[in-house]
Amino acid sequence: MQTRELGRSGIAIAPLVLGGNVFGWTADRDRSFALLDRFVERGFNAIDTADSYSAWVPGNAGGDSETVIGEWLAKRGRRDDVVVMTKTGMWDSRPGLSARNIEAAVEDSLKRLRIDHIDVYFAHIDDKDVPLEETLGAFGRQVEAGRVRALGASNIEADRIRQALEVSKAQGLPRYEVIQPAYNLYDRATFEDSLRPVIEAEGLGAVSFYALAAGFLTGKYRTKADLEGASRKGMVSRYFDERGERVLKGLREVSGEVGAAPAQVALAWLMSRPGLTAPIASATSLEQLDEILGAVDVTLPADALERLDAASR
């Protein structure tokens, strides 16, 4: 498996990250173990989760995904084979990015994951109620203690990234090395217009969520009528505008030409984008997982990339 450097973190990952949001939710423990087994067997190594996954599900308290991953790591003995990424700040039980919360959240995540360090630890939100000096100082102490290898920030605007980097430099603190934004063939503007210039100028890594636009880019939904009764109707319906229709048409055309599924084409397009280290994608079945992992073997010709680019403008 060809790997990519995650900014200046010293961590190398495969070009596709497995999203752990489904573990303990739409994928039970046994299914999650099977998915994780297949993922590493195929040569991939980076897993993304958060302490808040999946507190939104009735009967779940949060920390569910980390717990499943921790049980799998312990049972399979694969800690040295994977890069573990998790996040804090969004969960109601551990809200915000105060120094006190970060210290407690790291301890809790390490226990659930059954590991002695987190490879990339993300601020899941931009907590503007807490000074950056406090947040970055707290994160920095976790790095110095060996509990965290590298820091990241999710859901953060370009100007705030710059501010955080300036604070880290001025105070000699570990900096955010990895950014986690939403980015896909439809949702492009924020990443490409504002975040990518900072990422490239500062040598940051970037792993993107919503890589398949909540399923819109999988080809499962050809028209808005296909959403009737779908659990993701509210999340996907916004994509069915004129530009979204162009994107789907372009995906179908390129998919047919290169002999790959639409989801594979959408992920391969992301893997080709400058400034992005790897997209994050999740699956609830082995068939889905095999399909998305197959995206790394898809090579999109220059003219196909140009047509997809034009369709999504």
Residue pairs with C-beta under 8 A, 6 or more apart in sequence:
1 14
1 42
1 43
1 44
1 45
1 296
2 14
2 15
3 12
3 13
3 14
3 15
3 45
4 12
4 13
4 14
4 15
4 277
4 278
5 11
5 12
5 205
5 277
6 12
6 13
6 83
6 120
6 150
6 177
6 178
6 205
6 207
6 277
7 150
7 177
7 178
7 203
7 204
7 205
7 206
7 277
8 177
8 203
8 204
8 205
9 120
9 149
9 150
9 177
9 178
9 205
10 149
10 150
11 83
11 119
11 120
11 149
11 150
11 205
13 45
13 46
13 83
13 207
13 277
13 278
14 43
14 44
14 45
14 46
14 278
14 296
15 271
15 277
15 278
15 296
16 44
16 267
16 271
16 278
16 279
16 281
16 292
16 293
16 295
16 296
17 46
17 47
17 48
17 85
17 207
17 278
17 279
17 280
17 281
18 35
18 36
18 39
18 44
18 46
18 47
18 48
18 280
18 281
18 282
18 283
19 48
19 209
19 280
19 281
19 282
20 47
20 48
20 49
20 50
20 53
20 65
20 66
20 68
20 69
20 282
21 49
21 50
21 53
21 54
21 65
21 282
22 32
22 54
22 65
22 282
22 283
22 284
23 32
23 35
23 49
23 53
23 64
23 65
23 68
23 69
24 32
24 53
24 54
24 60
24 64
24 65
24 67
24 68
25 53
25 54
25 57
25 60
25 64
25 65
26 284
27 35
27 284
29 68
29 71
31 284
31 285
32 68
32 69
32 72
33 68
33 71
33 72
33 75
33 76
34 286
35 283
35 284
35 286
35 289
36 47
36 69
36 72
36 76
37 76
38 286
38 289
38 290
38 293
39 47
39 289
39 293
40 78
40 81
40 82
42 293
44 293
45 81
45 82
45 83
46 82
46 83
46 85
46 207
46 278
47 69
47 82
47 83
47 84
47 85
48 85
48 86
48 180
48 207
48 209
48 280
49 65
49 66
49 69
49 84
49 85
49 86
49 87
50 65
50 66
50 86
50 87
50 88
50 90
50 91
50 122
50 124
51 62
51 63
51 66
51 86
51 87
51 88
51 91
51 93
51 94
51 105
51 108
51 109
51 112
51 124
52 62
52 87
52 90
52 91
52 92
52 94
52 124
53 62
53 63
53 64
53 65
53 66
54 60
54 62
54 64
54 65
55 61
55 62
55 63
55 64
55 91
55 92
55 93
57 64
61 93
62 91
62 92
62 93
63 108
63 109
63 112
66 86
66 109
66 112
66 113
67 112
69 84
69 113
70 111
70 112
70 113
70 114
70 115
71 114
72 78
73 79
73 82
73 84
73 113
73 114
73 115
74 114
79 115
83 119
83 120
84 113
84 115
84 118
84 119
84 120
85 118
85 119
85 120
85 121
85 122
85 152
85 178
85 207
86 109
86 113
86 118
86 120
86 121
86 122
87 121
87 122
87 123
87 124
87 152
87 154
87 180
88 94
88 97
88 101
88 102
88 105
88 106
88 109
88 121
88 122
88 123
88 124
89 95
89 96
89 97
89 101
89 105
89 123
89 124
89 125
89 127
90 124
90 125
91 124
94 101
94 104
94 105
94 108
95 101
96 125
96 127
96 129
96 130
97 123
97 125
97 127
97 130
97 134
97 135
97 138
98 127
98 130
98 134
98 135
98 138
99 134
99 135
99 137
99 138
102 135
102 138
102 139
102 142
103 138
103 141
103 142
106 118
106 121
106 142
106 147
106 148
109 118
109 121
110 116
110 117
110 118
110 147
116 146
116 147
117 146
117 147
117 148
117 149
118 147
118 148
118 149
119 149
119 150
120 148
120 149
120 150
120 151
120 152
120 177
120 178
121 139
121 142
121 148
121 150
121 151
121 152
122 151
122 152
122 153
122 154
122 178
122 180
123 135
123 139
123 151
123 152
123 153
123 154
123 156
123 176
124 154
124 155
125 154
125 155
126 153
126 155
126 156
126 157
126 160
127 135
128 160
132 163
132 164
132 167
133 167
133 171
136 164
136 167
136 168
136 171
136 173
136 174
136 175
137 171
137 173
139 148
139 151
139 173
139 174
140 168
140 173
140 174
142 148
143 149
143 150
143 151
143 174
144 174
150 174
150 177
150 178
151 174
151 175
151 176
151 177
151 178
152 176
152 177
152 178
152 179
152 180
152 205
153 161
153 164
153 176
153 178
153 179
153 180
154 179
154 180
154 181
154 209
155 180
155 181
156 164
156 179
156 181
157 194
158 194
158 195
158 197
158 198
161 176
161 179
161 195
161 198
161 202
161 204
162 198
164 175
164 176
165 175
165 176
165 202
167 173
168 174
168 175
168 176
169 175
176 204
177 204
177 205
178 204
178 205
178 206
178 207
178 277
179 195
179 198
179 199
179 204
179 205
179 206
179 207
180 206
180 207
180 208
180 209
180 280
181 190
181 191
181 195
181 206
181 208
181 209
182 190
182 191
182 208
182 209
182 210
183 190
183 191
183 206
183 208
183 209
183 210
183 211
183 270
183 273
183 276
183 279
184 208
184 210
184 211
184 212
184 213
184 217
184 266
184 270
184 279
185 213
185 217
185 247
185 251
185 266
185 269
185 270
185 308
185 312
186 213
186 216
186 217
186 239
186 243
186 244
186 247
186 312
187 210
187 213
188 312
191 206
191 208
191 275
191 276
192 275
195 206
195 275
196 206
196 274
196 275
198 204
199 205
199 206
199 275
200 274
200 275
205 277
206 275
206 276
206 277
207 276
207 277
207 278
207 279
207 280
208 270
208 276
208 278
208 279
208 280
209 280
211 217
211 266
211 267
211 270
211 279
211 280
211 281
212 218
212 263
212 266
212 267
212 281
213 236
213 239
214 232
214 235
214 236
214 239
215 221
215 232
215 235
215 236
216 236
216 239
216 240
216 244
216 248
217 247
217 251
217 262
217 263
217 266
218 261
218 262
218 263
218 266
219 248
219 251
219 252
219 255
219 261
219 262
219 263
220 226
221 227
221 230
221 236
221 240
222 248
223 240
224 237
224 240
227 233
227 236
227 237
227 240
230 236
239 247
243 311
243 312
243 313
246 311
246 312
247 308
247 311
247 312
248 262
249 311
250 307
250 308
250 310
250 311
250 312
251 262
251 265
251 266
251 308
252 262
253 307
254 265
254 300
254 304
254 307
254 308
255 261
255 262
255 264
255 265
257 304
258 265
258 298
258 299
258 300
258 301
258 304
260 268
260 294
260 295
260 298
261 291
261 294
263 281
263 291
263 292
263 295
264 291
264 292
264 294
264 295
264 298
265 295
265 298
265 300
265 308
267 279
267 281
267 292
267 295
267 298
268 295
268 296
268 298
268 299
268 300
269 300
269 305
269 308
270 276
270 279
271 278
271 279
271 295
271 296
272 300
272 305
281 292
283 289
283 291
283 292
300 308
